[in-house]
Amino acid sequence: MHEITEEVLKAVKEAAPEGRITCARAHELAEQLKVPLIVIGQAADRLNIKIKNCQLGCF
C-alpha cells in the first residue's frame, strides 16, 4: 500500500465537496500531485468519497 499524505487527503477532500469525485478529476489530481492513481483511490476510500463517471465503468 502506498503512503497517503495529508496533502493528498486535503486535495481529494477539496475536490469532492459533495462526497463524490469524477474519475477524470481523480486522474487530474494524481497527475498534479505526482502520485499513482491508486493513492487517490485509497484517499477517496479513506474519506468515504465515491468515484463517479468512471471511464471504465468500474464505479
C-alpha positions as CSV (number, residue, x, y, z in Angstrom):
1,M,0.0,0.0,0.0
2,H,1.3,3.5,-0.9
3,E,1.5,6.2,1.7
4,I,-1.4,8.7,1.6
5,T,-0.1,12.1,2.7
6,E,-2.1,14.8,4.3
7,E,-1.6,16.8,1.1
8,V,-3.3,14.1,-0.9
9,L,-6.2,13.8,1.6
10,K,-6.7,17.5,1.6
11,A,-6.7,17.8,-2.2
12,V,-9.2,14.9,-2.6
13,K,-11.5,16.3,0.1
14,E,-11.4,19.7,-1.5
15,A,-12.1,18.2,-5.0
16,A,-15.2,16.4,-3.6
17,P,-17.3,18.9,-1.7
18,E,-20.4,16.7,-2.1
19,G,-18.7,13.5,-1.2
20,R,-18.2,12.5,-4.9
21,I,-15.4,13.0,-7.4
22,T,-15.3,12.1,-11.1
23,C,-12.8,9.6,-12.3
24,A,-11.4,12.2,-14.7
25,R,-10.8,14.6,-11.8
26,A,-9.1,11.8,-9.8
27,H,-6.7,11.3,-12.8
28,E,-6.1,15.0,-12.8
29,L,-5.3,15.1,-9.1
30,A,-2.9,12.2,-9.4
31,E,-1.1,14.0,-12.2
32,Q,-1.0,17.3,-10.3
33,L,0.2,15.7,-7.1
34,K,2.6,13.3,-8.9
35,V,1.3,10.3,-7.1
36,P,0.0,7.0,-8.5
37,L,-3.8,6.9,-9.3
38,I,-4.2,4.2,-6.7
39,V,-3.2,6.7,-4.0
40,I,-6.0,9.0,-5.0
41,G,-8.4,6.0,-4.9
42,Q,-7.2,5.0,-1.5
43,A,-7.6,8.5,-0.2
44,A,-11.1,8.6,-1.5
45,D,-11.9,5.3,0.2
46,R,-10.4,6.6,3.5
47,L,-12.6,9.8,3.2
48,N,-15.7,7.8,2.2
49,I,-15.7,9.7,-1.1
50,K,-17.4,8.0,-4.1
51,I,-15.8,8.0,-7.5
52,K,-18.4,8.5,-10.3
53,N,-18.4,8.6,-14.1
54,C,-15.6,6.1,-14.4
55,Q,-14.3,5.8,-17.9
56,L,-14.0,2.0,-17.4
57,G,-17.4,1.7,-15.8
58,C,-15.9,0.3,-12.6
59,F,-17.5,2.8,-10.2
